[in-house]
C-alpha cells in the first residue's frame, strides 16, 4: 500500500474518533517494507492534514461547488491532497493530483474521481484566484483559517495575550514537534549517552534546562536503537522533565504520585532518588498502570509500586501519609497542541471549567495524604489560568494550613528574568510556548504547615 493511501486510511480512523498518535503508531508498526523516508512522509501527511483542517476545509469550500453534498470520506481525501499542494512543495503537483484521482477511483465512484480531477486541476491553474481571509477586515476569521485553530481558543488567547503573542502561539503549535529524551542516570551519564547515540546514527543536542535532557535532531526508529533496548533513556518532553526536579525527592524518601500513567515523571523521580526509597504510583486506568510498570522495568527501576486508584477518592483508600506528593493533574492539554495535532479539534471550551472542578477534587482528596511539613507539586500541560493558578489560589484560600513555597532553588537552569524570579518566589511557574520556546506547562508548589 502506498504512502498516501496509508495516510488516508489513518485519517479516516482519526475522523471516526481514534487518537492520531496511537492509530499512526499502530499503522506504522503493522506496515511492511517501509523505509525511514516512508515513515516520515506518512507521519507528515497525517499530522499536517489534521493540524491544518480548518485551512483545508476553508479551501475546499471555496473550490468545490455544492460543497455541502461532499461526503466525509471524499472530504478527507481532498484535505490530504490540498495539504500536499499547500505545504509540501517537494511533491510535484501532478503527482498529488494523479494519486488523488487513483485513490478516489479505488474508494469511491467515478463521479468523485472526476470531481477531484477538476477541482485540483482548476486550483493549480490559478491558485491566486482563491482569496484568503484578510487580517484587517476579519481578524478572527483570518486567525481561524490561516493558522487553523478553533475560534474559541483564539478568542481566549487574544483577550489574554494580544494579537502578536497569539500568532506566535499558533505558529508554535503548527511547527513540527521536537523529540526529547531523558537520560537514565541510573545506568549512564548524559555525556556517555550522547556519545553512544551518535555512534548509533543520531544527531544530538543537550538541553540547557534539565541536566538529563537530550534533543534528538534526527535518529533511526528509537525502538531499533541498542541504547533504547538497554534502557539508557526514555522519551520525555523537556518541560515535563522540570517537574521531578521541583519535587526534588531524595534517596530513601516515600513519594506518592497520584496521576502517574504512563510513568514518565514517576521514573524520573526514581532516578533522582537513585532507585532507593519508595514510590507509590497510582492511576485510574489499568492500561496506564501497565505502562508505568513496563517503563520502570525497561529502565531497571524497582522502587515503584503501582495501584489502580481514582485520585478523587484516594484518601479513603490509602492508610498513610507522605512527605512528597506529585499531582500531575488531568487537564485540557492546551499547552501541548503541537505534540497532539488532533487535540485542538477534540477540545471544547466547557471542558476547561469541568477539568478545573476535577483538579480541585483531586487536590482535596490528596491533601489528606500529605504529612505536616510535606510538599505537594501540582502540574499540568495547559496554559489556561482556570486550570492552573486559579485552582491553586482557590485551594490555598480554603485550606489555612497550606502555603506556597519558593521554587527558585529547585529549577536546574538559569539565568532568569526578574519577572520569572518573582513568579517562582510565589511558588508557581507558567511556561508559555511563545516566551520560552517550549511546551506550555504549569508547576506550583504547596506545603502543609507543621
ABEGO torsion letter per residue (X at the ends): XBAAAAAAAAAAAAAAGBBAAAAAAAAAAABBGBBAAAAAAAAAAAAAAAAAAAAAAAAAAAABBGAAABBAAAAAAAAAAAAAAAABAABBAAAAAAAAAAAAAAABBAAAAAAAAAAAAAAAABAAABBBBBAAABAAAAAAAAAGBBAAAAAAAAAAAEAAAAAAAAAAAABBBBBBBBBBAAABBAAAAAAAAAAAGBBBBBBAABAABBBBABBBBAAABAAAAAGABBBBBAAAAAAAAAAGBBBGBBBBBABAOAGAAAAAAAAAAGGBEBBBBBBABAAAAAAAAAAAAAAGBAABBBBBBBAAAAAAABABBBABBBBBBBBAGAAAAAABAAAAAABBAAAAAAAAAAAAAAAAAAAAABBBGBBBBBBBABABAAABAAAAAAAAAABAABBBBBAAAABABOBBBAAAAAAAAAGBBBBBAAAAGBBBBBBBBBBBBX
